[in-house]
Amino acid sequence: MSSSIGQNLKISIFGQSHSEAIGVVIDGLPPAEEINLDEVMSFMARRAPGRNNLSTPRKETDTPEILSGLKNGKTCGAPLCAIIRNTNTRSSDYNNLIDVPRPSHADYPAFIKYKGENDVSGGGHFSGRLTAPLCFAGACAKQILKRRGITTGVHIYQIGNSLDDSLCMESISEELLDKIAEKDFPVINDKKGEEMKKEILKAKEELDSVGGIVECCVLSVPAGIGDPMFDGIENKISQIVFGIPAVRGIEFGAGFEAARMRGSEHNDSYYYDENGNIRTKTNNAGGILGGISTGMPIVFKVAFKPTPSIGKKQDSVSLENKTNSVLEIKGRHDPCIVHRAAVCVEAAAAIAILDMMC
């Protein structure tokens, strides 16, 4: 199933941006795990739309309704199913997209694949709206991992040409990740964050959009988790991450920079720390070798394209008339999705790691 993923922890996401509801079914959660719904809501609020002038004015409460899987607040062995109602939709804004597809959006390939029956309202099943149930699943996974001593965290690394401070890949503190998560704009350096906001508002003013990069890490994953070849940690994380709309690339550790390094620079030398644990002096591998965790922080970056729905006129085609056309997009759209997508990347990491640890 194209909307399902997972080997031990199976997740299926359903719904469209403007359907009555969207939702998720999570099968394989360990039993007797308490799920704190207040913490779930707090996690999901980091993704929610309409919070400020940096995102779409569409407002949704994104309150999950639990249909099954919890008993007295704990997982009971049954699949955990939750739905999120869509309450603030304006489908008429998308009527012209039935005939004229948006450049850089899934409208055209979906039209071909589904023989013209695809739902274009709000992007349908291809909308970033579908990351809300993904974040619900990630919030649950994050709580379960936390009880196993594993912490996830994320920050905006780049928007346009503005860069945040980098995480120290060898020693990332849980306190720093918690501090970033509490911010409305999740960056390490707030001054750099203000520069990023200016980039977003400038693009918005010019009826345009801007992309960026999110950096994510997972702390205290024990060495030996994962498998070689096609079931490695990179494979599992990447597959879920690419389910987030607008993702264009992912790199682990030193990433593409490794191509410009020599082995003597890139190799992570081992040593015993004061507690007798094997660590590495550097972490260019991003905590993963051969698809298996090394015990160092798992660190990766995810690149996001600019939002395709922009106010500028764009060249497109009329599918009905088979002629060239000019598209003027209406509706409510994000000038940048990076600050809302950051928590989605964290959700993807939590789901992938819990799946492998189950």
C-alpha positions, 0 to 999 in steps of 0.5 A: 500500500502506497500510504502504509509503511513499517515492518514491525510498527505498521502505519497507514495514513488516510484522507485528503486535505479537504475530506471530512477527516484525515487519520492514521492507523498504527499497528504493532505498538508495544502494549501497556504503553501510556500515551499522554494526549496532552504531550501529543497535542503539544507535539502536533501544535508545532506543525499546526497551520495558521499560528502566525504570518509566516504560514497559511492563514488556514486554521485547524485545531488538529485535535485527534479523536481516538477511535481504538487502541487505547484503554485507560490511556494505555496501548491495549494491543489493538491497532491505534486509530485516530482521526483529525477533522478538517473544519476550515476548508475552501475547496472552491479556491482550487476549481481552476486547478482541475484543468490547469495543474500547478508547476512543481506540484503533484496535480499533473502526474496524479491526473494521469495516474488516477485518470482525472479523478484525483482530488485537487482541493488543498492538494488532496492526498498529496497535501502537507495536511497529511503530515498531521496524522504522521505527527500524531504517530510520531508523537506516540513513538517519541513518548515510547522511545523516551521511556527507553532513554532515547531522545529525538530533536530537530531545528531549522538549519537553513532557510533561503541563504540564512543559516542557523548554528550547527549542532555539534554532532559528537555531543548533543545535549537533551536539554538543548533539544528540549529548549529548541522544541519550546520555541515558536521558531525552532532554531538554536540561534534566535538572531539567525532565526530572525534573519530566516523570518525576514527571508520568508516574509520577503518571499511572501511579499513578492508573492513567492516562496522559499525552501530550506533545510531541517537538521534532526538528531536521535540521541542514545540509540544503542549500538547494533540497531538496524540491518545492512543493505536494504533495511539500514537505519538510513533506508528506514528513516529516508523512506518515511522522510520522503513521505513528507511533501516537498522533501528534495534530499537527505544526508546523514552525518557529513553527507555530501561534504564527505565527497570533498574529504579524504579518508583521514579527515572523514574517518571517525576514530574510536576511543573509550570514554570515562564510563568504558563506552566506545565512542568516536572522536568525530561523527561524520558517519552520523551515528550509522555505519553499514546501516547499523547504529554506532551508539553515537548521535544519529544526525541527518539533514533534510532539504525542502523545496519552495512551496509550489503554490505561489501568487505569481502567474506561472506558465502551465497548460489546459488539460481539457483544451490541450493548449498552453495556459497561464495559471494564477493560484488562489487560496491560502498557502505557506510562503515557506513550509520548513518551520512547520515541517521540522517537527514532521522530520522528527516524527519520521525519525521517531517512527523509524527508530521505534519500528526497528527497536520493536 
